[in-house]
Amino acid sequence: MSYQVLARKYRPKKFQDVLGQEHVTKTLLNAFERDRIAHAYLFSGPRGVGKTTTARILAKALNCLNESNGSPCNDCQNCDEIASSRSMDVLEIDGASNRGIDEIRNLRELVKYAPINAKFKVFIIDEVHMLTQAAFNALLKTLEEPPPHVKFIFATTEPNKVLPTILSRCQRHDFHRMSLGTIEKGLRTVIEIEGIKIEESVYHLIGNMADGSMRDALSLTDQLIAFCGDSVTLKAATEMLGIIPNDLFFRITDALKEKDHSTLLLQLSEVHAKGFALTDFIGGLNRHLLNLLIASGEKGDQLLDMTDDLKKRYIEESKELNARDLIRQIDHVAAMESELKYVQQPKIYVEAMILKLAEMDA
C-alpha cells in the first residue's frame, strides 16, 4: 500500500474525535439526539480546522446502517464507502472548479433522484464561496425546499463572500482556529502511535508554525519525520523549517541597548548568509520586541505562550528594558515591515534602518 500522509491517516472518524470544535460537534450530536437535523449546513472557518472532515462525519452519521444516534459505526458498508469517497449517495463537489450555472443545474437534476443505498443523498460543496452569483441564484429554490431525502453541507474559508440569501437558508457553524494546546495534544497522540521521538520544544515550534491549523501541524510533522527519521530534535527542526533562532533576536536587542553598530551589522550579515528572508526577519524581530514588552508587564509570565525556559529568558531580559523604548521600537520595525516590499535594495534598507533604530532616543 502506498504511504498515507499523517493528516489523512489520522483524520477523525467520529464527532468526539474532532479537536477544538466542541461547540460544533456537541450541537450536531444534540441535533441527532433530538431528531432536529437541518436540511442545509454551512461550515465556515480557517483552513485545516476540520470543516470537510466534520461534513464527512455528518454524512456518515446520517447514513450509517447501524443505529448511530450521531456516532457512525465506521464498520458498515455506507460508512466505509463515504470514508473512502466511493459512495454514490454522498457527493463531494469542489466549488472552485464547479462554480458555473451549468454545474449547479446538473446538481439540481441529481437532487430529484432518491438515494441508491443510503438513507439520504448528501451534497458536500467545498469552498462554496467560489460559486458565481448565477450559480448561487440557481441553487436558491432547491436549497430552501429540498426533497426530504437530500441534505446540503457547504464549507468555506470566506463566509463573507457567500450570498446572504444562501446564508439565510443554512444552519451556520463557525469553526475556530485551534489553540496551541489543542494542536500539541493532537500531535502527541499521533506521535505516540507512530513511535517517533520528538524533543518537547519541537511540539511548541510546530504549533506556532501551524497557525491554528491541525492539518498544517500534521503536514509539518510529516516533513520533519522525513528529514530527521525516528528522532526529531529542535536543532534539526529549526534548520529544516528555516526558522530564525531566538538567540539571534536576543543578540540584536542586546546590541540595540548598547548601541553596538558592529554587532548589529554582524547579526544582519548572519541573516543574509544563512538565506533567511528579510520579511521573516523583520516579522520575527517585531514579535520578539512584543514578547519583551508583554514580559515587562504584570502577569507577563501568564500571557506569554511559549516554553518555560524561553519564557524565563524573556522575563529576565525585559527587566533591563524600558517599556516606552520597546513601544517606540515596535512602531519603527512595523513601519519597516510595511515599507520593505517597496524598496529596491532591501538589504541596504534593513541595515540602515536597524542602525537608525539603535541611535533613536526615547
N, C-alpha and C positions, 0 to 999 in steps of 0.2 A: 504494500500500500504506500502511496506517495505521502510525503511529510505534510502534516496539517499544522498550520501556524497556531500559536497558543490562543489567539483571540477567537479562533473558530473552534478549537478543540475544547475550550472551557467556556463556551457560550452557555449562559444559564438555560435550564430546561423547564424550570417552574418559576412562578411569580416569587416564591420565597427565596430563590437563588439570585434574584436581581439586586445588586448592591446599590445603596444610596438613593433609591427611588421608592421608599416605603409609602410615601403619600399617594403614589400612583397605584402600586401593586395592592395595597390594602383596600383602596377604593374599588378596584376591579374584583377582588376576591369577595368583598361585601356585596357587590352587584350580582355575582353568581349566587351567593347565599340567599339573597332576597329576590332573585329572578327579575332583576331590573337591568338587563343588558341593552345598551343603546344600539341603534341601527348604524350609527356612524361615530367614529372617534378620530380626534386629531391629536397626535403626539408631537409636541414641539420641544426643542431644546438643543444644546450644543452637540457637536459630533461625538460619537463614541461613548454615549452615556446609557444606551440600552433601548432606544426607541424602536428600531426594527426588531430587535430581539423580543421585546415585550409584545409587539404586534404578532410575532410568530407564536409566542406562548398563548396569547389570547385566541388565536386561530385554532391552536391545538385544544385549548380548554373548551371551545365551542363545539368541536367535532370529535372529541375523544369518545371512543366506543364504550369505554367503561364509565361509570358514573363518577365524574371527576369533581363536581362542585367547585370548579375553578382551578383544580390542580390536575393537569393532564397526567395520565399514567406513563406516557413516553414508551409504552410497550406495544400498544395496539397498532393495527395497520395504518389508521389515519394519522396517528401521532408520528409514526415512522416516516410516512410519505411527506408530511408537512415539514418535518425537521430536515429532510434531505431534498426539499424543493421539488418533489415528484408528484405532489397532489394535483389532480385535475380540478379540484374544487377550491383550492387556495392559490390565487394568482398574485404574484408579486410583480408590480409594474414600476419601472424606473420613470419618474416624472420628467426627468431631463431629456430622455431620448424618445419618450412617447407623449409629447406635450401638445400636439395639434388636435384640431377638432375631429379629424378622421379617426384617430386612435380612440378618442372618447366615444364616438359613435359606435365603433366596434365593441367597446366595453358595454355600452347600453344594450347592444344586441345580446351579449353574453349574459347579462343580468336576467333576461327573460327565462333562461333555461334553468330547470331545477338541478340541484347538485347530483353528481353521479353516485358517489359512495358516502358522502358526508351529510351531516345534518344541515349545514349552512354553506353557501358559496361565499367565500371571503375574498375581498379585493384589497390588497395592501399596496398603496401607491406611495413610494418613497420620493422625497424631495418634491412634494406636491406643489410647492410654490412656483416651480418651473413651468407649470401648465400655462398656456396662453389664456387670455381673457375669454376668447370664444370657446375654448375647451371647458373652462370653468362654467360658463353660461349653459353649455350643452349638458353639463352634469347636474345642474341645479335641481331640476324636477325629479330626476331619478334619486338624487341624494335625499330629497325631502320626503318622498313617499316610495321607498324601495319595496320590492316584493318581500314577504315575510321570511323567505329563505336566504336573504342577502344581507351581508354586513360589510361596511366600508371601514378601513383603517388607513388614515393618512399620517405620514411622518414628514416633518420638515425642520430645517435648522433656521428658517426665516419666516415665522408665522405672520409677520407684518406684511409680507407680500401676498398672503392668501386673501382672496376677496372676502369682505365682511359677510356677504350673502352665503358663502361657503361656511365660514366660521360659525354663523348663527344656526346652522343645521347639524353641527357636530358637537359631541361632548369633548371638550378640550382638556388635555392633561399636559402640564408643563414639567418637563424633566429638568432636574437641577444639575449643574456642574458638580462633579464628585469632589468631596473633601480629600485632603491629603491622607488623613487617617483611614478613610474608606478604601482608597486606592492601595495603600500599604497593606491593609488587611487582606484584600483580594489577591495581591501579589504573593503574600506569604503562603496563602493556601495553595496557589498554583506551584510555587517553588518547592514546597514541601512534597507535593505529589510527584513532581518531576525529579526530585532528588538532587537538586543543584545547591551548591554552597554559595551564598552571597553575603558580602560584608554588610553589616547593619546600616551603615551610612548610604549604601547604594539604593536601598528602598526609598529613602528620602529624596535622593537625587532623581530617580526615575519618576517619583510622584510629582516633583516640581516641573520636570520636563514635560510630563503628560498634560499639564494644564487642565486638570479636571476630567480627562477622558480616560476611561478604563481601557478602551481599545488601543489608544496610543501607548499607554503604560505597558500593555502586553506586547505590543509590536517592538518597543524599545528593549524589553526583556529578551525577546526572541533574538534581536540583533546582538545584544550583549553576550548571550549564551553562544551564539555562532562565533563571536570574536574570542571569548575567553574560555570556552569549554565548560567543564563542570564546576569551576571555581571562579566566581566573578569578584574582582577587587575594585575598590574605589579608584585606585590609580588607573587601572585599565579602562574602567567605565568613563572616567573623565577624559582620557586620551581618545577613546573611540568616538565619544559623542561630541568632541570638540568644545568642551566646556572650559571656560577661563577659570583657573583655580582662584579660590578666595584669597589665598596668600598674596597674589599679585595686587588685588584691590586694597588689602591692608597695607602693603608696602607703599602704594600710591598715596593713601590718606596720611600715612606717616611722613612721607616726603612733602606733601602739601602743608602739613603742620609745621615742618621745619623749613619750608621754602627752599628745598633742596632740588635745584633745577637738574643737576646731573643725574640724580637718582630717578627723577620723573622721566627724563629722556631715555634712560636705560630701560625702564619698565615698558615704555611705549615701543622701544625697539624690539623687546621680547614679544610683545603682542604682534608686531609686524612679522618677525622672524618665524613665529610658530603658526602663522597663517590664520589667526583669529580675525573674523570680520570686525571692522571698526564699529559697525552698528551694534553688534553684540557686545563689544567692549563698552561703548558709551551707555547702552541699556543696563549692562551689569554694574557699571560704576554708579549709576543712578539708584539702582536697587540697594547697592552696598551702602551708599550715603543715607538712604531712607531707613535701612536697618539700624544704622548707628543712631539716627535721630529717635527711632522708636525705643531703642535700648536705653537712651539717655532719660526717657520719661518714666513716670510712675507705671508700675506693673509691666515694664518693658519685657521682663522675662516671660510673662504670660502671653504677650502679644506676638512675640517672635515665633514663627513657625519653622523650626529648624532643629538640628541635632543638639543635644545638651552641650557638647564640647564647643560647638560653633557659637551657640547662644552665650555661653560663658565668656568667650573671647570678645564678642560684640559688646557685652556689658562692661567688661574691663576697659576696652578701648574707648568707649563712649564717655567714660569718666574724665578723660583728658581733653574732651572736645566741647565747644560751646554750641548750644542748640541753634542760636541765631546764625552762626557761621555755617552750620550744616544746612539750614534752610536756604541761605544765600547760594551755597554750592550746588544744591539740588536744582534751584532755579536756573543757574548758569549751565549745568550739564543738560537739563531738559531742553534749553534753547539750542544747545549744540546738537542734540539728537534730532530736532526738527529741521535744523539748517543743513545738516550733514549731507542729505541727499541732493542738495542744490550746488555744492561746491565742486570745482573741477579737480582740485588736488586735496582729497580728504585727509591724507596722511599729514601733510604740512598744516592743514587747518586744525586737526586734532592736537598736534604738538603745540601749536601756538596758543590755542585756547586753554589747554591744560596749564601751560606756563603762566598765562594770564590769570588763571584761577588761583595759582599759588601767590600771586602778587596782589590780589584784590584784598582790600581791608574791609572789615566788618562795618 
